[in-house]
Amino acid sequence: MTMIRKIAFSILLSACAGAYATPAMVDGEIRKVDKDAAKLTIKHAELPNLGMMPMTMVFKVQDKTMLDQVAAGDKVRFAAEKVGGALTVTALETVK
């Protein structure tokens, strides 16, 4: 492989790896748990991967078991992504 091809291949691999990176966890506070709709209302810090400033908003959950892990008032760290056009919590942990 020529040097130019090796460099181009390395750049392509780096770009692909970045496209599938897990978004960073951010701080939030659960405001509401809606088990019927499988949604969480979260007051959150900035979500850089979504270009969102701090605010309170409703998210779908990727896994419905997340709804049993939290209650209104809980401090959390979470990651959110756009999944099928909907803002979705993809990772969630409570903060002690």
Protein Blocks (a to p, Z undefined) as FASTA:
>chain_A
ZZklmmmmmmmmmmmmmmmpccdddddddfbdcfknopacddddddfknopacddddddd
fblklmmmpcehiacddddddeehiacdfbdcddZZ
